[in-house]
Amino acid sequence: MRLDKFLKVSRLIKRRTVANEACDAGRVMVNGKTAKASTEVHVGDILEIGFGTKSVKAEILTILETTKKDDAKDMIRYL
């Protein structure tokens, strides 16, 4: 699955366009490397997203094409 779509589906970022902009600005890293929006993500990858002065680090547990709000929290584990 594309990184920008995963960020939206997992509810780490609310909109896909915002996820695209974050990737273009270099604020999203996958396994320690700056990632583009088109980067393919897999189970076990470590995401790090910079939100201003804060940084969120999470591991991908499952990948689902669509999900409900309650199930989205099961897709990632915060580190």
Phi, psi and omega in degrees: 000145178294148182300314183297322178291320179298317180300323179287311183297322181279356178067023172289324174229136190291321184237148182293326179294323177292322177297319177300314181296321179296320178294317180296328180279355179079024181266358181243130179237141175241120181053040175084002180240139177299134187241147173274166180297332183274000180298133177281131177251152183225163177300134180099347178292148178255123178257142173227122184239129178267120176246091181064243180269348180265159176225135179248131180239130183214153176253140179278123180261318177217160176235120179237142180292317176222156181203157174272163184303319182292328182276344184296327182292341179278353181280337184227162173228122180288140180251000000 
